[in-house]
Amino acid sequence: MADKFDPYREALVMEETTVWPEEYGELSDDEKRSVAQALHAEPQNCSQLAYLRVHTGFCRQITVTADDYERVAA
């Protein structure tokens, strides 16, 4: 279950991770890095967002969906 965007947790985000489903395996590392940066720049627009508790705060984890990919890769 995805979390809702949370400004409080956002202020405590210390790490970012991006989960890539298998269908994006053909993308180069540069393409993935570019898309991940765009997604993490606007996490409030991502459909699969999770905040994972880590020792120093939170890790924002975004799972790439087709809608998110089309929005930022266009």
C-alpha positions in Angstrom: 0.0 0.0 0.0 1.4 3.4 -1.0 1.8 6.2 1.5 0.3 9.6 0.9 2.7 12.5 0.4 3.6 13.7 3.9 5.4 17.1 4.3 6.5 16.2 7.8 8.2 13.0 6.7 9.6 14.8 3.6 11.5 17.2 5.9 13.1 14.1 7.5 14.0 12.2 4.3 17.7 11.3 4.5 17.8 8.6 1.7 16.1 8.0 -1.6 15.5 4.7 -3.4 13.8 3.9 -6.6 12.3 0.5 -7.4 12.3 -0.5 -11.1 9.8 -3.2 -12.2 11.2 -5.7 -14.7 9.6 -4.0 -17.7 12.1 -1.2 -17.4 15.1 -3.5 -17.6 16.1 -2.3 -21.1 16.7 1.3 -19.9 20.3 2.4 -19.5 21.7 3.4 -16.1 21.7 7.1 -17.3 18.1 6.9 -18.3 17.1 5.4 -15.0 19.1 8.0 -13.1 17.4 10.8 -15.0 13.9 9.5 -14.5 14.6 8.7 -10.8 15.9 12.3 -10.2 12.7 13.7 -11.9 10.5 11.5 -9.8 12.2 12.3 -6.5 12.1 16.0 -7.4 8.3 15.9 -7.2 7.4 13.0 -4.9 3.9 14.5 -4.4 3.0 13.5 -8.0 4.2 9.8 -7.7 1.6 7.1 -7.4 3.7 4.5 -5.5 5.4 6.4 -2.7 6.6 4.8 0.6 8.4 6.3 3.6 10.6 3.7 5.3 11.9 4.5 8.8 15.7 4.5 9.0 18.0 5.3 11.9 18.5 8.9 10.9 15.0 9.7 9.6 13.2 8.4 6.6 14.0 6.8 3.3 11.7 7.9 0.4 11.0 4.9 -1.8 9.3 5.4 -5.2 8.2 2.4 -7.3 8.2 3.5 -10.9 4.8 3.0 -12.6 3.9 3.4 -16.3 2.0 6.7 -15.5 4.9 8.1 -13.6 7.4 7.1 -16.3 5.4 8.6 -19.1 4.9 11.9 -17.1 8.7 12.5 -16.5 10.2 10.8 -19.6 8.2 12.7 -22.1 
